[in-house]
Amino acid sequence: MGVTSVKKINPEDYILSVLSPEERLDAAFKVAREAFKDTKLTMKDIENAIEIVRRKAYEKKK
């Protein structure tokens, strides 16, 4: 009789492992939008910041 070991998998790690880098970036931006929605920053401020980060992230791929 063999011994079977079971490895516990962290759901967050699994979810991140199956997402593409672009999907991870989009998920991070959604979290950021929610985190900053009750601040004095406007949605336009947040969107502008997201565009800057996204542009830099995609430039590195080229």
N, C-alpha and C positions, 0 to 999 in steps of 0.2 A: 504494500500500500504506500503510495507516494504522498509526500507532504505538499500541499498546495498553499502558496502564500498569496495573500490578497493585498494589493497596494491601494491605499486610499488615494483618491484623486480629488484635488481641490477643484470645485466647479469653475471658479474664476480662471484658474490656469488652463483648464480644458477649453473654456469658451475663447480665451485669448489665443490659444494654439490653433484653433480652426478658423480664425478670422485672418483675412489678408491684412497687410500693413495699412492699406487704405481704409479698410473697414474698422481697424483699431483706431485710426486717426479720427474717423467720423464719430465713433463711439465716445472718444475722449472729448470731442467738441460738444457733443450732446450733453455730457456730464458738466462741462464747463458752462454751457448756457444755463443749465438748471442751477448751478452753484452761484452764478453771478446775477441771476434774474432779480433778486431783491436788493441789489446794491444801487449806488448812484450812477453806475455805468449804464449807458443806454444800450439797447440792443444793437444799434449801429456801431458803437464802440467795440462791442464784443465781436460782431460780424467782421469788422475791419481787422481786428487782431487775429481772428481765425484765418482770414484770407492771407495775411502776411505769413503766418506759420505754415499754412498749406502750400503757399507758393515756394517757400524755402524748402519744405520737405520734398516737393515734387521736383525742384531744380536739382537736388542731390541725386535723384534717380537717373537723370539724363546723362 
